[in-house]
Amino acid sequence: MAAPRLEIDLDKIYHNAHELLTRLSERGISVTGVTKAALGSVEIANTLLQAGVISLGDSRIENIKAMRLAENGAQIKDTEVLLLRSPMLSQVTQVVRYADTSCNTEIDIIKKLSVEASKQGRTHQILLMVELGDLREGIMPEDLIATVREVIGLPNIFLKGIGTNLACRSGVSPDAANMAKLSELADLIETTFDLTLDVVSGGNSANIQWALNGAQTDTGRINNLRLGEAILLGCEPLQRQAIDGLHTDAITLVAEVIESKRKPSQPTGDIAQSAFGETLLPNDPALTDRGIVRQAILAIGIQDIDPDGLQAPAGIEILGASSDHLVIEFVKGELLVGEEVAFQLNYSALLRAMTSPFVSKIFTHRQDAS
């Protein structure tokens, strides 16, 4: 089998999605299944739809287009798809053509979407994103009413709802205060303009702990979450803790050994910058002399994965990486050339591996979609 590769168990992804949908539905919250970490994988998108997500979301219009046009994407064609990242002006035509809804913060972009939607004879739906502390994208709350006033006056544009994004740039956690603020803003919009917002999207996988905290959580107006990491990796992003009842090994990275030798643990010679501009400090563990160690090189590197996002199996330690090589130390048995090593991944490593054309994606197809 080709290596390096991602082994993707669709059964486990289905289970994770179905479990989260079931639990969240009890709180009145629907799920948009996010495919951006999967590079818009049609196989994963179809699995999420089979599990019951109401819509799909991706941050790249290229992924959305590919899913829409895929031969095995028939179900996706009839599904609402949300562009998660604010549209680029240069891609407005594609956004209107391939995405039903887009997250937006800039009125100039929304006006261009209105013009393009009129040209295409379509109505494009808008989710206005609100800044609630994480300092990534979002309209400041005090500017939201003025923005809504402009948006609802534009032809071929429908204000579907509002949303927010937390824990992505600054790590700000979703909590009772910021979720209550989003609910208040939804109420204010509806009262001010005598309209109904279909969606109040509270955030991403970082919202799982808040949303599933039982009777202690008042979900207010929040009726949607956009979930990717929680489904694919079975953990919540705030502390990277496993979610009870979910699989954390739905996706595994496998890489092949291309060198296996005994080598000194300490480099020799003058130390300058590495290929990626890093310099070992005098107290760095890599400069500690531990004698001769058993070292292997795997045929995968920083071009393909985030080495810091890999969890090695017991008895193996990741020593470092260059663009094409992952260097490991093994303490038990022997690793022979041609053997394979399997790793668990965090979100960063998964995102990069999915994006790399040098990492094969092998899907285990579900036998029963019930």
C-alpha positions as CSV (number, residue, x, y, z in Angstrom):
1,M,0.0,0.0,0.0
2,A,1.2,3.5,-0.8
3,A,3.1,5.4,1.9
4,P,2.9,7.9,3.3
5,R,-0.9,7.7,3.7
6,L,-3.8,8.8,5.7
7,E,-6.0,5.8,6.7
8,I,-9.5,7.3,7.1
9,D,-12.2,5.1,8.8
10,L,-15.5,6.4,7.6
11,D,-17.4,4.2,10.0
12,K,-15.7,6.0,12.9
13,I,-16.3,9.4,11.4
14,Y,-20.0,8.5,10.9
15,H,-20.2,7.4,14.5
16,N,-18.7,10.6,15.8
17,A,-20.9,12.8,13.7
18,H,-24.1,10.9,14.6
19,E,-23.2,10.9,18.3
20,L,-22.6,14.7,18.3
21,L,-25.7,15.4,16.2
22,T,-27.9,13.3,18.6
23,R,-26.5,15.0,21.7
24,L,-26.7,18.5,20.2
25,S,-30.2,18.0,18.8
26,E,-31.4,17.6,22.4
27,R,-30.2,21.1,23.0
28,G,-32.0,22.4,19.9
29,I,-28.7,22.8,18.0
30,S,-28.1,21.7,14.4
31,V,-24.7,20.9,12.9
32,T,-23.0,22.2,9.8
33,G,-20.4,19.5,8.9
34,V,-17.1,21.2,8.1
35,T,-14.9,19.6,5.4
36,K,-12.0,22.2,5.3
37,A,-9.5,20.0,7.3
38,A,-10.4,17.2,4.8
39,L,-9.6,19.3,1.7
40,G,-13.2,19.1,0.7
41,S,-13.2,15.3,0.7
42,V,-16.4,14.0,-1.0
43,E,-16.2,10.7,0.8
44,I,-16.1,12.5,4.2
45,A,-18.8,15.0,3.1
46,N,-21.1,12.1,2.1
47,T,-20.5,10.4,5.4
48,L,-21.4,13.6,7.3
49,L,-24.6,13.9,5.3
50,Q,-25.5,10.3,6.0
51,A,-25.0,11.0,9.7
52,G,-27.5,13.8,9.4
53,V,-25.8,17.2,9.2
54,I,-28.1,19.9,7.8
55,S,-25.4,21.6,5.7
56,L,-21.7,21.5,4.8
57,G,-19.1,24.1,5.3
58,D,-15.7,24.8,3.9
59,S,-13.4,27.8,3.9
60,R,-12.1,27.4,0.3
61,I,-14.4,27.9,-2.6
62,E,-12.1,25.6,-4.6
63,N,-13.1,22.8,-2.3
64,I,-16.8,23.6,-2.5
65,K,-16.6,23.7,-6.3
66,A,-14.8,20.3,-6.4
67,M,-17.5,18.8,-4.1
68,R,-20.3,20.2,-6.2
69,L,-18.9,18.9,-9.4
70,A,-17.6,15.5,-8.2
71,E,-19.1,12.4,-9.9
72,N,-19.8,10.9,-6.5
73,G,-21.2,14.2,-5.1
74,A,-24.8,13.8,-6.1
75,Q,-26.0,14.2,-2.5
76,I,-23.9,17.3,-2.1
77,K,-25.5,19.0,-5.1
78,D,-28.8,19.2,-3.2
79,T,-27.2,20.2,0.1
80,E,-26.8,23.7,1.4
81,V,-23.1,24.6,1.4
82,L,-21.6,27.4,3.5
83,L,-18.4,29.3,2.6
84,L,-16.8,29.7,6.0
85,R,-14.1,32.3,5.2
86,S,-15.2,35.8,4.1
87,P,-15.3,35.8,0.2
88,M,-12.5,37.4,-1.7
89,L,-13.7,40.1,-4.2
90,S,-11.8,38.2,-6.9
91,Q,-13.9,35.1,-6.3
92,V,-17.4,36.6,-6.0
93,T,-18.6,34.9,-9.2
94,Q,-17.6,31.5,-8.0
95,V,-19.0,32.1,-4.5
96,V,-22.4,32.9,-5.9
97,R,-22.3,30.0,-8.3
98,Y,-21.2,27.2,-5.9
99,A,-22.0,28.3,-2.4
100,D,-25.5,28.8,-1.2
101,T,-24.4,30.9,1.8
102,S,-21.3,32.7,2.9
103,C,-20.0,34.2,6.1
104,N,-19.4,37.9,5.7
105,T,-18.1,41.0,7.6
106,E,-17.5,43.6,4.9
107,I,-20.4,45.4,3.3
108,D,-18.4,46.1,0.1
109,I,-18.1,42.4,-0.5
110,I,-21.8,41.8,0.2
111,K,-22.6,44.5,-2.3
112,K,-20.5,42.7,-4.9
113,L,-22.3,39.4,-4.0
114,S,-25.6,41.2,-4.6
115,V,-24.6,42.4,-8.0
116,E,-23.2,39.0,-9.0
117,A,-26.3,37.2,-7.6
118,S,-28.5,39.5,-9.7
119,K,-26.5,38.6,-12.8
120,Q,-26.8,34.9,-12.2
121,G,-30.4,35.1,-11.3
122,R,-29.8,33.7,-7.8
123,T,-30.4,34.7,-4.2
124,H,-27.3,34.4,-2.1
125,Q,-27.6,33.9,1.6
126,I,-25.5,35.8,4.1
127,L,-24.3,34.9,7.6
128,L,-23.0,38.1,9.3
129,M,-20.1,37.2,11.6
130,V,-19.8,39.2,14.8
131,E,-16.6,39.9,16.8
132,L,-16.9,38.6,20.3
133,G,-13.4,38.8,21.6
134,D,-11.1,36.3,19.6
135,L,-10.1,39.1,17.3
136,R,-10.2,37.2,14.0
137,E,-13.1,38.0,11.7
138,G,-16.2,39.8,12.8
139,I,-18.3,43.0,12.8
140,M,-18.0,44.9,16.0
141,P,-21.3,44.5,18.0
142,E,-21.9,48.3,18.0
143,D,-21.8,48.3,14.2
144,L,-24.0,45.3,13.6
145,I,-27.4,47.1,13.3
146,A,-26.0,49.6,10.7
147,T,-24.6,46.7,8.7
148,V,-27.9,44.8,8.8
149,R,-29.7,47.8,7.6
150,E,-27.5,48.0,4.5
151,V,-27.6,44.2,3.9
152,I,-31.4,43.8,4.0
153,G,-31.8,46.5,1.4
154,L,-29.6,44.7,-1.2
155,P,-31.3,42.8,-4.1
156,N,-30.7,39.1,-4.4
157,I,-29.3,38.9,-0.9
158,F,-31.0,37.1,2.0
159,L,-29.9,37.6,5.6
160,K,-30.0,34.1,6.9
161,G,-28.5,34.8,10.3
162,I,-25.6,35.8,12.4
163,G,-22.6,33.9,13.8
164,T,-19.4,34.2,15.6
165,N,-16.0,32.5,15.7
166,L,-14.0,31.9,18.9
167,A,-10.8,30.0,19.9
168,C,-9.2,30.2,16.5
169,R,-6.8,33.1,16.7
170,S,-6.5,34.1,20.4
171,G,-8.0,31.0,22.0
172,V,-10.9,32.8,23.6
173,S,-13.3,30.1,24.9
174,P,-17.0,30.1,24.2
175,D,-18.8,30.7,27.5
176,A,-22.1,31.8,28.9
177,A,-21.2,35.5,28.5
178,N,-20.2,35.6,24.9
179,M,-22.9,33.2,23.8
180,A,-25.6,35.2,25.7
181,K,-24.3,38.3,23.8
182,L,-24.8,36.6,20.5
183,S,-28.3,35.7,21.5
184,E,-29.0,39.3,22.6
185,L,-27.8,40.6,19.2
186,A,-30.1,38.2,17.4
187,D,-33.0,39.4,19.4
188,L,-32.0,43.0,18.8
189,I,-31.9,42.5,15.0
190,E,-35.2,40.8,14.9
191,T,-36.9,43.5,17.0
192,T,-35.3,46.4,15.2
193,F,-36.1,45.2,11.7
194,D,-39.2,43.0,12.3
195,L,-37.6,39.9,10.7
196,T,-36.6,36.4,11.7
197,L,-33.1,35.0,11.7
198,D,-33.0,31.4,10.6
199,V,-29.6,30.7,12.0
200,V,-27.7,31.9,15.0
201,S,-24.4,30.0,14.7
202,G,-22.5,30.0,18.0
203,G,-19.2,28.8,16.7
204,N,-17.1,25.7,16.0
205,S,-15.8,22.5,17.7
206,A,-14.6,24.7,20.6
207,N,-18.2,25.2,21.6
208,I,-18.7,21.5,22.4
209,Q,-18.1,21.7,26.1
210,W,-20.3,24.8,26.4
211,A,-23.1,23.2,24.4
212,L,-23.1,19.8,26.1
213,N,-22.8,21.0,29.7
214,G,-26.3,19.7,30.5
215,A,-28.8,21.8,32.4
216,Q,-26.0,24.2,33.4
217,T,-25.9,25.6,30.0
218,D,-28.6,28.0,28.7
219,T,-28.1,27.8,24.9
220,G,-30.3,30.8,24.3
221,R,-30.8,31.6,20.6
222,I,-27.8,29.5,19.5
223,N,-29.2,26.9,17.1
224,N,-26.2,25.9,15.0
225,L,-22.6,24.9,15.4
226,R,-20.0,24.4,12.6
227,L,-18.1,21.2,13.5
228,G,-15.0,19.7,11.9
229,E,-12.3,18.8,14.4
230,A,-14.7,17.3,17.0
231,I,-16.1,14.9,14.3
232,L,-12.9,14.0,12.5
233,L,-10.6,13.7,15.6
234,G,-13.1,13.1,18.4
235,C,-11.7,15.8,20.7
236,E,-12.5,19.4,21.7
237,P,-10.0,22.1,20.6
238,L,-9.8,24.1,23.8
239,Q,-7.7,21.5,25.8
240,R,-7.6,18.8,23.1
241,Q,-9.4,16.4,25.4
242,A,-11.2,13.4,24.0
243,I,-15.0,13.7,23.9
244,D,-16.7,10.8,25.8
245,G,-18.0,8.1,23.4
246,L,-16.2,9.3,20.3
247,H,-13.4,7.8,18.4
248,T,-10.1,9.6,18.5
249,D,-8.4,7.3,15.9
250,A,-10.7,7.8,12.9
251,I,-7.7,9.1,10.9
252,T,-4.2,7.6,11.1
253,L,-1.0,8.7,9.4
254,V,1.3,5.9,8.2
255,A,4.8,6.5,7.0
256,E,7.6,4.2,5.8
257,V,11.1,3.8,7.1
258,I,13.8,4.7,4.6
259,E,16.8,4.5,6.9
260,S,17.4,2.6,10.2
261,K,20.8,3.0,11.9
262,R,22.6,3.4,15.2
263,K,23.9,7.0,15.4
264,P,25.3,9.4,18.0
265,S,22.5,11.2,19.9
266,Q,24.5,14.5,19.8
267,P,25.3,16.4,16.6
268,T,29.0,17.3,16.0
269,G,30.4,20.5,14.5
270,D,29.5,24.1,14.7
271,I,25.8,24.7,15.1
272,A,24.1,27.2,12.8
273,Q,20.5,27.5,11.5
274,S,18.6,24.5,10.3
275,A,16.8,24.3,7.0
276,F,13.9,26.2,8.5
277,G,15.9,28.9,10.3
278,E,15.9,27.3,13.8
279,T,19.0,27.3,15.9
280,L,19.6,24.8,18.8
281,L,20.2,26.6,22.1
282,P,22.9,25.3,24.4
283,N,20.3,23.8,26.8
284,D,18.3,22.1,24.0
285,P,17.8,18.4,24.7
286,A,18.9,17.7,21.2
287,L,22.5,18.7,22.2
288,T,22.5,16.3,25.2
289,D,24.9,13.4,24.7
290,R,22.9,10.2,25.4
291,G,25.4,8.0,23.7
292,I,24.5,5.9,20.6
293,V,20.8,5.6,19.9
294,R,18.7,3.7,17.4
295,Q,17.5,6.2,14.9
296,A,15.2,5.8,11.9
297,I,14.1,8.2,9.1
298,L,10.6,8.1,7.7
299,A,9.7,9.4,4.2
300,I,7.6,12.3,5.3
301,G,8.5,15.8,6.3
302,I,7.4,19.3,7.1
303,Q,6.1,19.8,3.6
304,D,3.5,17.2,4.4
305,I,2.8,17.3,8.1
306,D,3.2,19.3,11.3
307,P,5.7,17.2,13.2
308,D,4.6,18.8,16.5
309,G,1.1,17.5,15.8
310,L,2.0,13.8,15.6
311,Q,1.5,11.4,18.5
312,A,4.0,8.6,18.1
313,P,3.3,5.0,19.3
314,A,4.8,3.7,22.5
315,G,8.5,3.2,22.3
316,I,9.1,5.8,19.6
317,E,10.1,9.4,20.1
318,I,10.1,12.1,17.3
319,L,13.5,13.8,17.3
320,G,13.0,16.3,14.5
321,A,12.1,16.9,10.9
322,S,13.2,18.5,7.7
323,S,11.2,19.2,4.6
324,D,11.2,15.6,3.5
325,H,12.4,13.5,6.5
326,L,10.9,12.7,9.9
327,V,13.6,11.5,12.3
328,I,12.6,9.2,15.1
329,E,14.3,7.2,17.9
330,F,13.1,3.8,18.8
331,V,13.8,2.0,22.1
332,K,12.4,-1.4,21.5
333,G,13.2,-4.1,18.9
334,E,14.3,-3.1,15.4
335,L,12.8,-0.9,12.7
336,L,13.7,-2.2,9.3
337,V,13.8,-0.3,6.1
338,G,10.4,-0.7,4.4
339,E,8.5,-1.1,7.7
340,E,5.8,1.4,8.5
341,V,5.0,3.5,11.6
342,A,1.5,4.7,12.4
343,F,0.8,8.0,14.1
344,Q,-2.2,9.8,15.5
345,L,-2.6,13.4,14.5
346,N,-3.9,16.7,15.9
347,Y,-5.8,19.2,13.8
348,S,-2.6,21.0,12.5
349,A,-1.0,17.8,11.4
350,L,-4.2,16.6,9.8
351,L,-4.8,19.8,7.9
352,R,-1.3,19.7,6.4
353,A,-1.4,16.0,5.6
354,M,-4.7,16.3,3.8
355,T,-3.4,19.2,1.8
356,S,-0.2,17.4,0.7
357,P,-0.4,15.7,-2.7
358,F,2.3,13.4,-1.5
359,V,0.2,11.8,1.2
360,S,-2.3,9.2,-0.2
361,K,-5.8,9.2,1.3
362,I,-7.2,5.7,1.8
363,F,-10.8,5.4,2.8
364,T,-12.5,2.5,4.6
365,H,-16.0,2.7,3.2
366,R,-19.0,2.1,5.4
367,Q,-20.9,-1.1,4.8
368,D,-24.1,0.2,6.3
369,A,-25.3,3.8,6.1
370,S,-28.2,3.2,8.5
